[in-house]
């Protein structure tokens, strides 16, 4: 009898031990995965039972939670929808979180450890809990102007405050409407999600401003110019600028300016004018004379360093790519070969020149606030690098002003705001595609009357009464016409002008 009792007791003990182990596994080891499981209805109901905090631009919520009468007590709302979608991201019942809704989730949901006192206070006073808020650096006038100016193009616009690194605008088009992903109608959410994910190049969910890299074309000549200024070149110096540049690869390969255009007298041109008219042969030769190490080192100071970063949204790495020959270096010096950068990175080129050679680290979040609006964090501007000394940066900025005054970037000139000076650089980057989306032939031509469709770039800055106010980069995918070096000026520069004007006219940077 005692033996049987001991056996039963042992079995019960084993069961109790197994139960305790299982509880610890579920509550400790698996708690995070279970909580984050989108199918966990208790978690979903819990998240939607309290108002999620606001994402704020210029004192106005661009993401908010509004009360409902259904089982999910709050609905996430995006009043400006597609305009800010690449920044806000979405908060979806079926597809989770994206953008700032993801990176700032703990603050917005109210679960951040820094909000523990607020949560305890809610419990003690019986207040309904709610999330904190996130205040962005974005300027609403600049953001709206960028979105409207891009219209039905495909590409991106990024604007920075050169003196702080604050991101003033970040637009990616085509965009999408996050309201349709935050709906409480599962069928409608799925239908809209499927419409955003076709097998096409439109990719509205792709944040082109931060996560897409492109060949920068002639905007990369700013990096070459910076390296040349460090090497002692002056804007008035004459540099070789042949109509045709034979590359030293032993195979007779040559590089020409578009349409056989002549720079200077066809033999040499001033350094400043070569930048103003975007002379390819001059900069390919200049890059080869400076050497791969000098260009790579200068590119790293600008942030082209193969390193991913965050603002806090993830930013793809910009890169020089491998340079295995002088021919590679020549093509890299005009922003081709394997050079790839983000639009954010292109804005950083202009920002450094405008800010006396000091490149500031870009950032998107100005403040994080508790539910009672007290500030729990405030971003302090940080220097990223010293790209050039003040004198060298002033020379580069003056050369960029020449691009806008008399060169390929005249469409970016601002004449109707007193005291404003604009500098910039245009770019046209070969993509290997024709306007109909088909690849170029082996001879670099397109079938029939179809023309090549390079990307069109502009990066530049606006200076008001000697103070740098805004730096802007614009890319229009396949926005060029047969590779003409003026294309960036014709297509992208007017968009940059519209953004700079909107920011300055709204009182930005005061």
N, C-alpha and C positions, 0 to 999 in steps of 0.2 A: 504493500500500500504506500509506504514512504517512498519507495523507488518510483512509483508512478507519479506521485505528487512532485518529486524532484524533477522528473522528466517534463511534466507539464509546466512547472515553474521555469525550467531552463528554456523551453520553447517560447513561453510568454516573454522571457527576458530577451531572447534573440529578436523576437518581433518588435519589442519596444525599442531595442537598440537600432534595428533597421529603420524603424519609424523616425527616430531621432536623427539618424544619418541622412535619411531622405529629406527631412525638414531643413536640415542645414544645407544640403545640396541645393534644394529649391530656393531657399531664402537668401543664401549667401553666394554660392557659385553661379546659379542660374538666374539670379534676380535681375541682373542687368539685361540679359538677352530676353527674358520673359517680359520685362517692362518695355523694351524697345520693339517687341514683336507687334507688327501692325495689326495682327489678328486678335490681340488681347483687348477684348471689348471693355473690360473694367478700366484699363489704362486710357483708352480712347474717351470713354465717358467722363473720366476724371479730368482729362486735359480740356475737354470742351465744357466742363461745368463752371469754369472761371474765365473771366476775360483775359485774353492774352494782351500783353503790352503793345504800345504803339511804336512804329518806326516813323520818325519825324524829319521833315525837311522844311526849313524856314518857318518853324512853328506850326506846321500843318501835318496831320497824319497821312502818310502814304500807305500805311498798313494799319488796320484797326480791327477790333472785334465788336460786333454789334449783337444785341440780344435777339433770340428767336423764340418761337413757340413750340419748337419740336423737341425731340429727345436730346439732341445736341444743343445745349443752351446758348451757345455763341457761334456766330458765323464770322470767319475771317473775311475782311473786306479790303479792297485795294482801289481807292477812289480814282486814281490816275492810271490804273491798269498797266497797259503795255509800256507806257513812258518810263516807268521805274522797274518793270519786271526783272530786268537783268540784275538789279540790285536787291530788291526785296526777295526775289525768288517766290516760292509758293508754300502754302501750308495746307496740305491736302489729306483728306480722309483716306484715300486709296493709295496715294503715291508719296506720302511722307513730307519731308521738308527739304527746301533747297534755298540757296542764296543766304541772305542775312537771316531769314527765318530759321535756318539751320545753324549758322555760325554764332548767332546771338540767342539761340534757343533758351539757354538757362536763364538769361535775364528776362526775356519776353515771357517765359512761362512762370517766372517767379521762383524757380528752384535753385538759382545761383546761391552759393554759400554766403555771399556777401549780403544776401537778402534774408538771412536767417532771423535777424532781429525783427524785420518787418513781418515775417510769417508768425513768429511768436506773439507779436503785438496783435495780429489779426485774431489769433486764437483766444487771447486773454480778453480782448474787447468785444469779441463776437462780430467783428467786421468781416465782410465777404472778401476772401483773398483775391488778389489780381497780380498780374505780371508787371515787371518794370518796363521802361521805355528806352529806346535807342535813338539818339539824335545824330543825324548824318552831317557831313561837311558839305554836302551837295547844295548848289545854288539852283533854286527852282527855275529862274529865268534862263540860265545857261542850259539846264537839262531839257527844258521844253523847247528852246530854240534848236538845240541839237537834234532832238527827235523829229521836230517838224521839218527841219532843213534836209534831213536824210530821206524824208518822204518814202518812196517805194524802192529805194536803193537797197543794196545788201552790203553791210559793212559796219563800221563802228566810229564813235567819236569819244575822245577822252579829253577832259580839261583839268588842269591843275593850278593851284596857287603856287607860283614858283618859289615864294619866300617861306612857305611852310610845308609844302607837299600835300596839302589838303586837296582831295578830289572834288572838283566843282561840278563835274558832269561825267557820266559814263553811260553811253547809249549803245545798244547793240540792235541791229535790225537785219532781217525781220524779227519782230518781238512777238509776244503772246499775251493773253489776258489771264492773269493768275486768278481772277475772280471765278473763272469757269473751272478751275482745278480745286478751288476751295468750297465749291458747292456741297450741299448735303445730299445731293441726288447722285447715287453711285453710278447709275447708267449714263447720266449726262457727263460725269467726270471722265468715265472710260471713253466715251465717244470723242470728247474733246482731246483727251490724251492721245488717242490713236491718230487724230488729225494732225497732231504736232510731230508725229514721228514717221513721216513717209520716207521712202528711200529716195530722197532728193537732196540737193545742195542747200536748200533754204534753211534748214536746221534752226528753227526759232528758239529752241531751248538752249542753244549754244551761246554762251556769253562771249561774243567776239572781242569785246573790249579788253578782257583779261585772259581769256583761255584759248584764243586762236593766235597762232603765229603766222607771219607772212614775210616774204622777201621785201625788205624796206625800199628797194630801188634807190633813187638818188637822195632820199632823206638821210641815208647812211653817210653821205659825203660830209655831213656835219662831224661825224666821228673822225674821218680822215682829216678834215680841216683842223680839228682840235689837236690831233697828233702832229700835224705839220706846224701849227703855231708853236707847240712845245719844242719842236725841232729847230725853231728860229726863223721860220718863214714869216714874211710880212704880207699883208693884203696887196701891196703894190708890186711885189716881186713877180717877175716873169717866170712862168713854168712851161715846160714843153706841152704843146697842145696840137699835135698833128691831126690831120683829117682822118688818117688811118694809122692805128698803132699796131705794129707787128709784135706779137707776144713771144717772149724768149723761150718757147717750148720746143724749138727745133722742128716743129711740124708746119710752119708757115701760117699758123692761126693768127688772125688779126681781129681787131676790135675797131668799130667805126662809130661815129656820131650818127644820130638818126638822119636818114636821107642824105648822108654825106656832108652834113652841115659843117661849116668852117668856124673854128673858135679863134678869136683874135685875127692874126694874119695868116692862119693856117699852119704856123710853125710854133709860135708861142702865144700865150695870153697871160694877163695878170691873174694872180691867184684869186683876187676878189671877183673879177669878171667871169672867170671859169666857174665859180660857184653860182654867180647870178644867172648865167645862161645854162648851167648844169652840163658842163662839157665832160662827156664820158671819157674821152681819150686822155684828157688832162688829169683827171682824178684816178684813172686806172694806172697811169704812169707814176703819179705822185704816191699812190699806195704802194707800188712796187719799190719805189726808191726809199720809202720809210721803213719797209720791212714788216713781216708778219708779226713779229714780237711787239713792235711799237703799236700797231693797230689793235692787236688783241688786248694789250695792256690798257689802251685808251678805252676800248669798248667795255672792258670790265668796270672801269671807273664810272661809266654811264649806266651800268647795271646789266650789260649784256654778258652774262657770266655763267650761263648754264644752270642757274639755281632757281628753283621754284620759290615763290614767296607768297605772302598773303597781305590783304589790306583792310579787314581780315578775310575777304573772299579770296579764294585761291587764285594765284596768278601763274600762268605757264612760264617756263624758263625761256628767255631769249638767248640766242646763241650765234656765235660766229661760224660754227661748224668747222670741219677739218679743212686745212689749207695745205695741200701737198705739193704745190708747184707755184711758180711765179704767175702762171696763167690763172690758177685758182685765186691768187691774191689780187690780180687785176680785176677779175669779175667780182670778187668780194668787195673791193673798194668802191664799186658803184652799186652795192646793195644787192648783188645777185649771188651766184654760186650757192653756198649752203647757209648764208646768213638768214636768220629768221627772228623776227621780233614781234611783240604784241603791240597793239595801239597804245596801251599805257606806257610801254617802254619808249615809243616814238615821241610821246608828249614829254617824257623825261629828258630827251635830247634838247628840246627847245627850252625847257624849264631851267636846265643847268646853265645854258648860255645867257638866259635872261637874268639869272640871279647871281651874276658875278662869278660864275664857275662853281658855286656851291650847289650840289644836288641834294635836295631834301627827300627823305623817305616818304613815299605816297601813303596816305591813310584815308579811310572812308568814314570811320566812326569818330565823331567829336566828343560825345558824352554817352555814358550809360547812367540811367537814373532809376532810383527805387520807385515803388508805387506812389510814395508821397512826394515825388519829384525832387528829392534830394539827390545830389550827384554822387554816384559811387565810383566813377572813374572818369577822368578827363584826359584825352590824348594830348601829349606834349610833342610838338614838332621835333624831329630828330634828323640830324645830318646823315645822309647816306655816304657821300664821298666828296672830296674836293677834286673836281674834274680838271679845272684850270685855275691859274691864279687870276686875280682881278683884271690885270691888264690884258692877258690873253683872252679872257672871256669877253671883255669889252670889244676887242677886235673881231671876235667871232660874231658877236651880236651885231656889230656894224656891218659885217659882210652879209648877215641875214637880212638886215634892213635893205641892203642893196638888192637882194633877190626880189623884195616886194616893191621897191621903188622903180627899178628899171629892168628887172629880170623876168623869170618865168612865173613869179608869184604876185603879179600886180593886182589880181582879182581879190587879194586879201587886204588891200589897202583900206584904211578907215579914214575918211576925210571929213565927216560931219560931226566928229567929237573933238573939240579943241584939245591940243596937248597930247594927243595919242600917236605913238609911233608903233608900227607893226614890222616885225621881222619874221622871216620864215624860210622854209625850204620845200620845194615841190619834189615829187617823186613819181616815177612810172616804173612798176615792177612787172617784168615778164612772168607770166604764169604758165606758159606753154599751152594755153587754150585759145580757141577761136570764140567769136561772139556767140556762136550757136552751141558752145559747150564742148565741141569736138577738139581733140588735141591738134596742135600744129603738125604739119608734115615734117619730114626729115630736113627739108630745105627751109623750114621756118615760115611756111606760107599756109593759108587757109583755102579750102575748096571754093571755087566759083568766086562770087563777089563778097563772100564773108571775110571779115577782117579780124586781126588778132585783137584780143581783149585783155590787156594788162590791167593790174590793179592801179588805181590812182591814189596818190598820197599827198597830204600837206601837213607839215608840222610847223608851228610858229608861236609867237608871243605878242602880246600887246603891252606896251609900256606907257604909262600915263604920267606926264610931267617928271620923267626920270625914275619912276618907281615901277618895277615889274608887277603887273596885275594878274595876268592869266596866260597860261601856255596851253595850246590846243593841238591835238593830232586827229586827223581825219583819214580814214581809208574807205574807198569805195571799191568793192570787189568787182573785177572785170569792168571797171568804169572808164578805161582808157580807149584810145583810138589809134590802133596800129603802132603803139609804142612811142608815139611822139613825146618828147621830153616836156612839152608844155601841158600835157594832159592833166597832171596833178594840179597845175594852176587853174586850168579851166573847170575841172570837175570838183576837186576837193577844197581848193582855197576859198571859194565863196561860202562854203558851209562853215569853215573855220571863222571867216569874217562874221557871219551871222551869230555865231556863238559868242565871240568876243564882244561884239556890239551889244548883244542882249545883256551880258554880264555887266559891262561898264555902264550902260544906260539904267540898269536897275540899282545902281549904287554899289555894286560888288567891289570888294577890296578896299572900301573906305576905312 
